[in-house]
Amino acid sequence: MVSPGKDTYIFKVDPNDSYDNCDARVGSVVFSNAESGLSKTVTVHQGKGSLLISFKDPVTKESCVKKWDSNLDKELSQKEAASVTKLDGDFRGITYFDELRYFTGLKTIPDHCFAGQAVLSITLPEGLVTIGDYAFSGCTGLSGELIIPDSIERIGEHSFAFTSFSRDSYEKLINVKELYIIT
């Protein structure tokens, strides 16, 4: 514990957490020193797109931050996620990736991208056009509701083979030009 002194400043954050119908959050940070009586208030503007993503799975967060944290703050913002155009690398060990919904710059989930992983839940982003061959094949724990964005045009061969999703999951797909499923 540091004793307050002339070189010690205490700060307090007073945010306006309301995002209703606005594009930004404004708050203030007050730096004050009781001994010297000095204080400084800094107004902070945080755009909606720069909001940090709260990851459910720490392994997913670690993997994403390692690959795409462009400002090196050890966090991933919605803006950083939206700028990702290609999924690459290793996704071993992830269990939840509902935060994929923030990766709106993605057009394709590559072949075999998550195949055989212990993924339990994933949310596909709007704007996604292609789900590659075997992309989620063998993700035996993957269950729940499969929500496929309207932008999807191709679901590759055996993309969801050996998951709990059935043919019923694909019935309402209007825009899909190519669909390969295993039943």
Salt bridges, closest charged atoms under 4 A:
ASP17 OD1 - ARG25 NH1 3.05
GLU75 OE1 - LYS61 NZ 3.04
ASP90 OD2 - ARG92 NH2 2.65
ASP133 OD1 - ARG154 NH2 3.08
GLU153 OE1 - LYS177 NZ 3.59
GLU178 OE1 - ARG154 NE 3.32
